[in-house]
């Protein structure tokens, strides 16, 4: 099976979701599947484009820091990733796509032709999950 994972964060950027995605990718590669990852750029120019059977496609993202994407980082990722997503899907025949995070990455799933008729999964992670931060979900009394 050929899969494309889309996540605006990938180690060393971000937190746990990038590492969870990488662990899943590694396990699927060990089972004989082909995995591509579409992610944001890093500040490290030495970031690999290929890692133990996983192809990594990085696009421009103006992050504020390792753990802080900010509005400019999210928007720059969306614009760059939309173009790359279209190109990847036209060049490679993916069996399914997996979007990590509702915002910003999940917005790409709504683009016309983003994944064609391919099945996809949208995983909510961290602050995307309702009730993740009780201060934000508390109803007025």
N, C-alpha and C positions, 0 to 999 in steps of 0.2 A: 504494500500500500504506500502511496506517495502522499504526504501530508505537508501542509503549510501552516506554521504557527505564526501568529501576528501579535506582537507585544511591544509596546513602546519602551519597555524596560528590559534590559538583558544585562547580566553581570558583566562588568562591575557596577552598572547603573541600577538603581532601584533597590528593592528589598526582596521579600520572600517569594513573590509570584514568579520572578525571573528564574530563581533557583529551582522552584517547583517545575516550571516549564522545561528547564534544561534536564532535570532528572527524568521527566517523562520522555523527552526526546531521546536521551541516552538509552533508556530501557527499550523504547520502540525500535531504535537502530539495532540494538543487540538482538532483537527478534526478527530482524531482516527488513524492516520498513525504511523508506527514504524520508528524511525530514529536512525541510527548509525552514528557516526562521527569518521573518521580516521584522526588523527592530530599529530603534533609533541609534544615532551615532554616539560614540563615546569620546571622551577627551583623550583617550589613549590611542595614539596613531598605530600602535602595534597590535591592536585587537585583531584576532584571527578572523578570516572569512570562511574557514572550514575547521571544524572541531570534531574529531572522532566520528566521522560519518555524517555530521550535521553541517549543512551549508547555511552560512549566516549572511544575510543581506542587510546591510546597514544603510539607513537614509539619514539625511540631515535633520537634526533636532537641536534646538538652542536651549538646552536644559540650564537651570540655574545652579544645579549642583547634583551630586551623586544621588541624593535622596529627595530631590526637589525639581520636578519638571517645570512647574510654572506655566502660565498661560502661553507665553511665547514658545516654550518648548513643546507644549501639546499641539499648538496650532502649526508650528513648523513641521512637526512629525506627521500630522494629518495630511498636509499638502504633499510632502515628499513621499509618504507611504502610499497615498492614493495613486500616484503615478507609477511607483514601483510595483504595487499590487497588480495593477492592470497589466504591466509588462510581464511579470512573473506568471500570471495566470494564462497569458497568451503564449508564452514560451514553453511552459511545462503543464502537463496534464495531472493536476492534483485530484486525488480521490475525495479529499475533504479538507476544510480549513478550520482552524481553531483560533478564535479571537480571544485574547486575554484582556480583561477590563471592559466595562461598558463605556467608560469615557477615559481617554479619548479613542482608544483602539476600536471599540465596538461600533463607533460611528462609521467606520470604513465598511462595515457589513451592509450598510444602507445605501451605498453608492450603486447606481445602476451598473450592472455588469461586473461588479466587484468580484464575485465568485461564480457568476453564471448560474448554471443549474446544479452546481456542486453542493453537497450537503455541508453545513457548517455548524460549529458549536460556539457559543458566546459564554465565556466563564466570567462570572462576577467575582472579584477578588477584593479583599480589604474594605476600603471605604465605599466601594460599589455595593456592598451587601447591606440591605436595609437592616437597621438596628446595630450596625458595626460600632457606631459612636452614639451611646445613649444620650449625650448632650444634644445631638442633632435630631433625635427622634422623639424627644420628650414632648408630649402634648401639653398645651397650656391648661391650667386647672381653673 
